[in-house]
């Protein structure tokens, strides 16, 4: 299932106010339609963040040896 990043204007359930959360598309649509959240996009940031996570994981595996 596809996920979407949202900025929460108000808290709801497990999602705190003024936080960025990643939720399933259908739930995101509901939160946006209720006016509780708005979609956010970080552009290339998400790609770079994932690349750094992978590199860090590889480094820590090698450093522990």
Residue pairs with C-beta under 8 A, 6 or more apart in sequence:
1 24
1 25
2 24
2 25
3 22
3 23
3 24
3 25
3 28
4 22
4 23
4 24
4 25
4 28
4 39
5 20
5 21
5 22
5 39
5 40
5 41
5 42
6 20
6 21
6 22
6 23
6 28
6 31
6 32
6 37
6 38
6 39
6 40
7 18
7 19
7 20
7 37
7 38
7 39
7 40
8 15
8 16
8 17
8 18
8 19
8 20
8 21
8 31
8 36
8 37
9 17
9 18
9 35
9 36
9 37
9 38
10 17
10 36
11 17
12 31
12 36
15 21
15 23
15 31
15 37
20 40
21 37
23 31
28 37
28 39
31 37
32 38
32 39
